Amino acid sequence: MLNKNIRIFENERKKHSKAAEEYIHVEFNYPAKIWDGWVPVEYKRTGVSIKQNDIEKLTDYLNNVYEQMNPDNFTAWLKKQEQFWQEEKPKANTTKAFFDSLVKGGWQCVECTLPKNPNWARRIQDLKEFGYTIATDTKRYCSTCGENKTQLILLPIERGIIADNGYEKWSATLRKRIIRVLGGVDVYEGTFCAHCLPDHKFSEIRWDKNTKSENPDTMSDEEIRKKFQLLTNQRNQQKREICRTCFQTGKRGSIYGIPFYYHGDENWNDSIPVKGKDAEKGCIGCPWYDIAEWKKQLILRLEQIKNNS
């Protein structure tokens, strides 16, 4: 049974399509405070995924969040967060400044409330990856700006406590080895890059709770080549956006605007699941899934055309 002090304003979910997140508008009534905001019900970073018709799961989830957000728990929660920043993220000063602003409570405008930063979205992504739960409204009226702006609200609940965030991790030793095995080459540009990042070929947006696997330091070179490619941070972010669009629309991406797919076409194969390990089959042939293989297959196709002409 839903706690009588929780009010759900509407059944229609609020959506942040760019981040593939969904929220419901609720009001939490406490003896000395009322919290009015959005609670994520689809939120990959902490593994929350509640279907529209799963009333029982939604009820348990909201009751849990309500109890965690009780103002009586805030002082102890904040002390725990300060310990986290001091011990685990002592050098993340820029991101910490965003946390310090959001932790004040309420909706925060990216233009006039949050710290001035040209890459504020990256800082928010960092906070989410650290396990924090943040709702985003891309068109909320700001009385200071006098316009509809992107605003965010932090929920003071345990970091990642509701579910495993599903992201894989690897040691610094393995990271260096991945870069060495792949030659330090940015696969998109085909040139050496001193700041390349290991990228999962299979996009995380299509993972489920059974997809995540271990990445031991003893991974073979063959396993590394099969699982990873190297990209700059900029290209990695671009790939995330393209994979997210594919997940939402069923339209696979392209590189350089070239509509070539060495397996399948621009449309996601409807016979393949959209999430889970089997979903990786639907990525094969997409330029972004394995950029090196896509280039190889494209060159082969051009040579065939040349030889047949």
Disulfide bonds with the S-S distance in Angstrom:
none
